[in-house]
Amino acid sequence: DVLVGTQMIAKGHHFRDVTLAIILDVDSGLLSADFRGPERMGQLITQVAGRAGRDEKPGEVILQSRNPDHPLLQLLVRGDYRAFSRALITEREITHMPPFSHLALIRADAPIADTASQFLQTVRYYADAYAANLGVELLGPLPALMEKRGNRYRFLLQIKSHSRTSINQLCQLLVEHIDTLKTHRALRWSIDVDPQEM
């Protein structure tokens, strides 16, 4: 008997006779462009390891990786989730990512890539005038991790600051400015404060 699923076993269901779990391509989490990728990968491995081998049956978890010596992966393989968490939080502190800073993303998508990209370039040009005074860093515009979805090209502009107030002030200024722009009717945009997905 074989179960094939996308994280089905990690969802907390109790499957009595699961004695072997295989997680394919853990590198996609370890090497993700999303700074939360390693955290999600660690949660998945830990959850799956807790599902394999219940009811007094021994369990085994096999991980597929091209980087088996990766330090974070080694911590998980040894079962040291506490050290894994400390390593992630240290990395976030060094790189000034949440929870040591605050983020907002301005997302734009359109059927033509240049429409979304140029819109965010215009927004970035306006934001640059305020960024230094507000203590805000800007990154982008950049293609989204999944650049094209549903025949629409997706781009984003990242706003980062140690001050949530500064991010809120800049976002308010940008909303007011964007309302004055003549944008292509097929363009969609949004502002996501404290984004959970990059």
Secondary structure, 3 states (H helix, E strand, C coil): CCCCCCCCHHHCCCCCCCCEEEECCCHHHHCCCCCCHHHHHHHHHHHHHHHCCCCCCCCEEEECCCCCCCHHHHHHHCCCHHHHHHHHHHHHHHHCCCCCCEEEEEEEEECCHHHHHHHHHHHHHHHHHHHHHHCEEEEEEEEEEEEEECCEEEEEEEEEECCHHHHHHHHHHHHHHHCCCCCCCCCEEEEEECCCCC
